[in-house]
Amino acid sequence: MRKARWLGAAGATGEDLSALEQRLGTVLPASYRQFLLTSNGWLNTTHAIDRILPLQEVGWARDLDPELITGWTDGPTETASRVSDEEYFVYGEAQDPTSLRPVYLPHTLMISHTPNATDVYLLNPCVVTADGEWEAWYLAHWLPGAVRYRSFWDLMNDEYNGFREEQ
């Protein structure tokens, strides 16, 4: 990887993507599909995310990490469930990470893994844009909720811009 100067993997095939979508029972958003076709997985997008999973390891968060889900959904959720659309659909700097709807968590797709940490990228099929993109979440142990993005594309661009600012 150091020699190639590439933290990615060889891209998935269309057949691989079709098999994943069949296994999940859904059609994936275009920006995430394109990513997988370009690189079937990625290492270290940030110091907190160890890797973006190859499609063979992608799955619903409720199946891959049920404790993550129960940690957010057990207990009083009435307030979180009542986050208004006006509060919820704010993205960017003005977003409040606590304006989260934990009821969406069991339906999210887990696309990253970091051993022994709760920092994770999730794709949320409960919120879909007009062009079919799923909302993307960066959920971390140090956040009081999640940083949400309109799409996987927006999440990755924000991570890239953060990396560039650190240089």
C-alpha positions as CSV (number, residue, x, y, z in Angstrom):
1,M,0.0,0.0,0.0
2,R,2.8,2.4,0.8
3,K,4.5,1.7,-2.5
4,A,1.2,2.1,-4.4
5,R,0.2,5.2,-2.3
6,W,-3.3,3.8,-2.2
7,L,-5.2,2.8,1.0
8,G,-8.0,1.2,-1.0
9,A,-8.5,-2.3,-2.5
10,A,-9.4,-3.5,-5.9
11,G,-12.9,-2.5,-6.9
12,A,-15.8,-4.8,-6.5
13,T,-17.6,-6.1,-9.6
14,G,-21.2,-5.4,-10.6
15,E,-21.9,-9.0,-9.8
16,D,-20.5,-8.6,-6.3
17,L,-22.7,-5.5,-5.8
18,S,-25.8,-7.3,-7.0
19,A,-25.1,-10.2,-4.6
20,L,-24.7,-7.7,-1.7
21,E,-27.9,-5.9,-2.6
22,Q,-29.7,-9.3,-2.9
23,R,-28.3,-10.3,0.5
24,L,-29.4,-7.0,2.1
25,G,-32.7,-6.9,0.2
26,T,-32.2,-3.3,-0.9
27,V,-30.6,-1.2,-3.6
28,L,-27.7,0.8,-2.3
29,P,-27.3,4.5,-2.9
30,A,-25.3,5.5,-6.0
31,S,-22.4,7.2,-4.2
32,Y,-21.7,4.2,-2.1
33,R,-22.1,1.8,-5.0
34,Q,-19.6,3.9,-7.0
35,F,-17.1,3.8,-4.1
36,L,-17.3,0.0,-3.9
37,L,-16.8,-0.3,-7.6
38,T,-13.7,1.9,-7.2
39,S,-12.4,0.4,-4.0
40,N,-13.9,-2.5,-2.2
41,G,-12.9,-1.2,1.2
42,W,-10.5,1.4,2.5
43,L,-8.0,1.8,5.4
44,N,-8.0,4.6,7.9
45,T,-10.2,7.4,6.7
46,T,-9.5,9.1,10.1
47,H,-7.6,8.2,13.3
48,A,-11.0,7.0,14.7
49,I,-12.2,4.8,11.7
50,D,-9.9,1.8,11.2
51,R,-11.4,0.8,7.8
52,I,-14.4,1.0,5.5
53,L,-15.6,-2.6,5.1
54,P,-15.3,-4.6,1.9
55,L,-18.8,-5.5,0.7
56,Q,-18.4,-9.1,2.0
57,E,-18.4,-7.7,5.6
58,V,-21.1,-5.0,5.2
59,G,-24.3,-5.7,7.0
60,W,-27.2,-4.2,9.0
61,A,-26.0,-2.7,12.3
62,R,-28.7,-4.7,14.2
63,D,-27.0,-7.9,13.1
64,L,-23.3,-6.8,13.2
65,D,-23.4,-4.9,16.5
66,P,-26.6,-5.3,18.4
67,E,-25.1,-3.8,21.5
68,L,-24.5,-0.5,19.6
69,I,-28.2,-0.4,18.8
70,T,-29.5,-1.3,22.3
71,G,-27.1,1.3,23.8
72,W,-28.9,4.0,21.9
73,T,-32.4,2.6,21.8
74,D,-32.9,1.1,25.3
75,G,-34.3,3.5,27.9
76,P,-36.2,6.7,27.5
77,T,-36.4,7.7,23.8
78,E,-39.5,9.8,23.8
79,T,-37.6,13.1,23.5
80,A,-35.2,11.8,20.8
81,S,-38.2,10.3,18.8
82,R,-39.8,13.7,18.8
83,V,-37.0,15.6,17.1
84,S,-38.8,17.7,14.6
85,D,-38.0,17.7,10.9
86,E,-36.9,21.3,11.3
87,E,-34.3,20.3,13.8
88,Y,-33.4,17.0,12.2
89,F,-32.8,18.0,8.6
90,V,-30.0,20.4,9.4
91,Y,-26.6,19.5,8.0
92,G,-23.2,21.1,8.2
93,E,-21.9,23.4,10.9
94,A,-25.3,24.4,12.2
95,Q,-26.3,20.7,12.9
96,D,-26.8,19.6,16.5
97,P,-25.5,16.1,16.9
98,T,-28.1,15.4,19.6
99,S,-30.9,16.0,17.0
100,L,-30.8,12.3,16.4
101,R,-33.6,9.7,15.9
102,P,-32.4,6.5,17.6
103,V,-35.4,4.7,16.1
104,Y,-33.5,4.7,12.8
105,L,-30.4,2.9,14.2
106,P,-31.7,-0.7,13.8
107,H,-32.3,0.0,10.1
108,T,-28.8,1.4,9.4
109,L,-26.2,-0.3,7.3
110,M,-22.8,-0.6,9.0
111,I,-20.0,0.1,6.5
112,S,-17.0,0.6,8.8
113,H,-15.2,-1.2,11.6
114,T,-12.8,-0.1,14.3
115,P,-11.9,-2.8,16.9
116,N,-12.8,-2.0,20.5
117,A,-14.4,1.4,19.6
118,T,-17.9,2.7,18.9
119,D,-16.8,5.1,16.1
120,V,-18.6,3.9,13.0
121,Y,-20.0,5.0,9.7
122,L,-23.6,4.1,9.0
123,L,-25.9,4.6,6.1
124,N,-29.5,5.3,6.9
125,P,-32.1,4.1,4.5
126,C,-34.9,5.8,6.5
127,V,-33.8,9.1,5.1
128,V,-33.4,9.1,1.3
129,T,-32.9,12.1,-0.9
130,A,-34.8,12.7,-4.2
131,D,-31.9,11.2,-6.1
132,G,-31.8,8.0,-4.0
133,E,-28.9,8.8,-1.7
134,W,-29.2,7.6,1.9
135,E,-28.3,9.8,4.8
136,A,-24.9,8.9,6.3
137,W,-23.9,9.0,10.0
138,Y,-20.7,9.3,11.8
139,L,-21.5,7.9,15.2
140,A,-18.7,8.2,17.8
141,H,-18.2,7.5,21.5
142,W,-17.1,11.1,22.1
143,L,-20.1,12.7,20.4
144,P,-23.4,13.3,22.2
145,G,-25.2,11.8,19.1
146,A,-24.1,11.6,15.5
147,V,-22.9,13.9,12.8
148,R,-25.2,13.3,9.9
149,Y,-24.7,13.9,6.2
150,R,-27.0,13.9,3.2
151,S,-25.0,11.1,1.6
152,F,-22.0,8.9,1.7
153,W,-20.4,11.3,-0.8
154,D,-20.9,14.2,1.6
155,L,-19.5,12.2,4.5
156,M,-16.4,11.2,2.6
157,N,-15.8,14.7,1.3
158,D,-16.0,16.1,4.8
159,E,-13.5,13.5,6.0
160,Y,-11.2,14.3,3.1
161,N,-11.4,18.1,3.9
162,G,-10.7,17.4,7.5
163,F,-7.6,15.4,6.5
164,R,-6.5,18.2,4.2
165,E,-6.9,20.8,7.0
166,E,-4.6,18.7,9.3
167,Q,-1.8,18.7,6.8
